[in-house]
Amino acid sequence: MPEAGGSFGHEHRDDNEIDIKGTIIISEQNYTVFRSEFNILIESDGETNSRIEYIYIEFDGEHCEGDYQYGNPKDWKNMDSCSSWDYVNDENIILTENIFWRQNETYFEFAVHKNISANNGFEINHAGVDFLPEPWVENTLIMIQNLILLFIPILIIGSIIWGFTRGDRMFAWGTLTGTLLAPVAFFILFVILVILAFGLDSMGLDF
């Protein structure tokens, strides 16, 4: 059974695939429980074989997500963040302590506080999981990055040698200046500016 999400991507559920499963008491508060089944691989020992990175739900324009890699996904825990933010009062409009989530075998369950779920017509519009890339994809990207880092100095040195051997000294000296002398000059200029800034600051002057 292949795991959902492919090499990259996410698995997504719409509102008609999300069920209400009654209520639950958490910290002496009533929460409405929503749940939906996902393509989660369960090993024979009960552990999850998964590349899931984040889980999320969306409702009334809100996007709330939790880090799957943190803690035991089978325990109820708060969402890590929600999209809405009250910049005037510097606080979340939807407090994350009002939303819990957990993995129940092949299901994800979301417990929403009664103050939110009591609204008429309330429903979770979307639920989903985001996947980490498969190991072979990540290893391939690292290998490509290393090849690029190796190729750049070879290209620079080759260009300089080609310029001198072909008689195009302007091209060769331009490449040499751009790759060696210019960074050194910028670094020296940066050091001078830092020294000047600290010197003027010590005299109480703005720079």
Backbone torsions as a table, in degrees:
resi	resn	phi	psi	omega
1	MET	NA	109.4	-178.3
2	PRO	-68.2	148.8	179.5
3	GLU	-80.6	142.9	-179.2
4	ALA	-66.8	159.9	175.7
5	GLY	99.2	-16.6	-178.5
6	GLY	61.8	-154.8	178.9
7	SER	-65.8	-35.2	174.1
8	PHE	-129.7	-171.8	166.6
9	GLY	104.8	-161.1	-176.7
10	HIS	-151.3	165.0	175.1
11	GLU	-114.3	137.1	-165.8
12	HIS	-130.7	141.7	175.0
13	ARG	-127.6	134.5	176.4
14	ASP	-89.9	174.3	-173.9
15	ASP	-60.6	-31.6	-179.8
16	ASN	-75.2	-5.0	176.2
17	GLU	-108.1	8.4	-179.3
18	ILE	-115.7	122.2	-175.7
19	ASP	-104.7	149.0	171.0
20	ILE	-89.2	126.4	-176.8
21	LYS	-116.5	42.3	175.1
22	GLY	82.6	-153.5	-176.8
23	THR	-123.9	165.0	178.9
24	ILE	-146.6	151.3	177.5
25	ILE	-99.6	122.0	174.9
26	ILE	-128.2	122.3	-178.9
27	SER	52.9	43.2	176.9
28	GLU	63.4	23.4	178.2
29	GLN	-123.4	147.6	178.7
30	ASN	-83.1	131.7	176.5
31	TYR	-129.0	140.1	173.0
32	THR	-88.4	132.3	-175.6
33	VAL	-102.6	124.8	172.7
34	PHE	-111.7	148.7	177.7
35	ARG	-151.8	157.1	176.9
36	SER	-151.3	147.1	-178.1
37	GLU	-89.1	139.5	179.5
38	PHE	-124.8	164.6	-179.0
39	ASN	-80.4	73.7	-177.0
40	ILE	-102.1	130.9	178.8
41	LEU	-87.0	124.5	179.4
42	ILE	-110.9	125.4	178.3
43	GLU	-75.4	168.9	-179.2
44	SER	-63.6	-25.8	179.3
45	ASP	-87.3	5.2	178.0
46	GLY	90.7	-6.2	179.8
47	GLU	-81.0	155.8	-178.6
48	THR	-90.2	128.1	172.5
49	ASN	-98.5	96.6	-169.1
50	SER	-147.8	151.3	172.5
51	ARG	-104.4	18.5	-177.0
52	ILE	-63.6	131.5	178.8
53	GLU	-105.6	-49.7	-179.8
54	TYR	-131.8	150.4	168.1
55	ILE	-116.6	152.2	-177.3
56	TYR	-151.4	158.1	170.5
57	ILE	-134.1	157.1	177.9
58	GLU	-134.4	136.1	178.1
59	PHE	-159.7	140.5	176.8
60	ASP	47.6	40.1	179.4
61	GLY	81.7	-1.1	179.0
62	GLU	-91.9	147.2	172.6
63	HIS	-127.8	112.9	-179.3
64	CYS	-118.3	136.2	-177.2
65	GLU	-137.6	157.9	178.2
66	GLY	-133.5	149.8	-179.4
67	ASP	-83.5	113.5	-178.0
68	TYR	-68.7	-28.9	-174.4
69	GLN	-77.0	-9.5	-175.0
70	TYR	-100.8	120.4	177.2
71	GLY	77.3	-175.7	-179.9
72	ASN	-85.4	116.9	-177.0
73	PRO	-65.1	-11.9	-180.0
74	LYS	-84.4	-10.0	178.8
75	ASP	-95.2	146.3	173.9
76	TRP	-65.4	129.7	175.9
77	LYS	-148.3	157.4	-176.7
78	ASN	-70.4	152.7	166.6
79	MET	-61.8	148.2	-178.9
80	ASP	-79.6	-33.8	-176.7
81	SER	-159.4	154.7	172.0
82	CYS	-126.9	154.4	-170.1
83	SER	-70.7	-36.1	-174.3
84	SER	-74.3	143.1	-179.6
85	TRP	-145.4	130.6	177.8
86	ASP	-89.9	99.0	-175.0
87	TYR	-71.0	-22.5	179.1
88	VAL	-70.5	-48.5	-179.4
89	ASN	-95.4	-0.8	177.2
90	ASP	55.2	54.9	179.2
91	GLU	-154.9	159.0	175.5
92	ASN	-66.6	135.2	172.9
93	ILE	-71.0	-46.5	172.5
94	ILE	-97.5	107.8	-177.4
95	LEU	-72.6	133.6	-176.1
96	THR	-66.6	-22.0	178.0
97	GLU	-71.5	-7.0	176.9
98	ASN	-89.1	-2.1	-178.4
99	ILE	-134.8	123.9	176.3
100	PHE	-115.5	161.6	174.8
101	TRP	-147.7	157.8	174.3
102	ARG	-160.4	162.7	173.3
103	GLN	-99.6	127.4	177.1
104	ASN	-119.6	90.4	-174.1
105	GLU	56.9	-116.9	-178.1
106	THR	-90.9	8.1	-179.9
107	TYR	-107.9	150.1	163.8
108	PHE	-107.3	132.3	-179.7
109	GLU	-116.6	140.6	-177.8
110	PHE	-126.6	120.8	179.4
111	ALA	-102.0	118.9	-176.0
112	VAL	-112.8	131.3	-176.1
113	HIS	-59.7	147.3	-176.5
114	LYS	-57.5	-30.0	-179.3
115	ASN	-66.2	-25.8	177.1
116	ILE	-90.4	-50.2	-172.1
117	SER	-75.6	-11.5	178.7
118	ALA	-76.1	-11.2	178.7
119	ASN	-62.6	139.4	-179.8
120	ASN	-61.7	131.4	177.6
121	GLY	76.2	11.9	-178.9
122	PHE	-64.8	137.2	173.1
123	GLU	-156.9	152.1	172.0
124	ILE	-81.7	118.1	-175.7
125	ASN	-75.8	-38.0	-178.5
126	HIS	-144.2	149.3	171.5
127	ALA	-140.1	148.2	-177.9
128	GLY	-167.9	173.5	177.3
129	VAL	-131.6	139.9	174.4
130	ASP	-103.8	138.8	-174.1
131	PHE	-105.1	145.8	166.8
132	LEU	-73.8	153.6	176.5
133	PRO	-66.7	152.1	175.6
134	GLU	-62.4	151.4	-177.6
135	PRO	-55.2	-39.0	-178.1
136	TRP	-66.0	-31.8	177.4
137	VAL	-68.0	-46.7	179.9
138	GLU	-62.1	-42.4	179.0
139	ASN	-64.5	-38.0	178.4
140	THR	-64.7	-42.8	179.0
141	LEU	-63.2	-40.1	177.8
142	ILE	-63.9	-41.8	179.7
143	MET	-63.6	-42.4	178.7
144	ILE	-63.4	-41.2	178.6
145	GLN	-61.7	-43.3	179.3
146	ASN	-64.6	-38.8	178.5
147	LEU	-65.3	-39.2	177.9
148	ILE	-63.9	-44.7	179.5
149	LEU	-63.5	-33.3	177.4
150	LEU	-74.9	-35.2	-175.3
151	PHE	-73.1	-33.4	-176.6
152	ILE	-59.6	-53.6	178.7
153	PRO	-63.9	-33.2	177.2
154	ILE	-64.1	-41.2	178.8
155	LEU	-65.1	-41.6	-179.9
156	ILE	-64.8	-50.0	-179.7
157	ILE	-62.5	-41.6	179.0
158	GLY	-62.5	-38.6	179.6
159	SER	-65.3	-40.7	179.2
160	ILE	-65.1	-46.1	179.5
161	ILE	-62.7	-43.8	-179.8
162	TRP	-61.4	-39.2	-179.2
163	GLY	-64.6	-43.8	-179.4
164	PHE	-71.1	-40.9	-177.4
165	THR	-72.0	-29.0	-179.9
166	ARG	-89.6	-2.9	179.0
167	GLY	85.9	3.2	178.2
168	ASP	-91.6	72.1	-175.1
169	ARG	-66.7	-30.8	179.2
170	MET	-62.1	-43.5	177.9
171	PHE	-63.8	-43.5	-178.7
172	ALA	-63.6	-47.6	-180.0
173	TRP	-68.0	-33.5	176.6
174	GLY	-64.4	-43.0	177.4
175	THR	-64.6	-44.0	-179.8
176	LEU	-63.0	-43.0	179.9
177	THR	-65.6	-44.1	-176.8
178	GLY	-67.0	-33.3	-175.2
179	THR	-93.4	-23.9	-175.9
180	LEU	-116.2	-55.7	-172.6
181	LEU	-73.6	-40.4	-178.3
182	ALA	-61.6	-47.4	176.7
183	PRO	-59.9	-38.5	178.3
184	VAL	-63.8	-42.1	179.6
185	ALA	-64.3	-42.9	178.3
186	PHE	-63.5	-38.5	179.2
187	PHE	-64.8	-44.2	178.6
188	ILE	-62.1	-42.8	178.0
189	LEU	-61.7	-40.9	178.8
190	PHE	-62.3	-43.9	179.2
191	VAL	-61.8	-42.2	179.7
192	ILE	-62.7	-43.7	179.6
193	LEU	-63.7	-39.9	178.1
194	VAL	-63.8	-43.8	179.3
195	ILE	-62.6	-43.7	178.5
196	LEU	-63.4	-41.4	-178.9
197	ALA	-62.6	-45.7	179.5
198	PHE	-67.3	-36.4	179.9
199	GLY	-66.5	-43.5	178.4
200	LEU	-68.9	-35.2	179.5
201	ASP	-66.0	-37.0	179.3
202	SER	-67.6	-22.3	177.9
203	MET	-93.3	3.5	178.9
204	GLY	77.7	21.3	179.7
205	LEU	-106.2	147.6	176.7
206	ASP	-83.9	141.5	179.0
207	PHE	-119.2	NA	NA
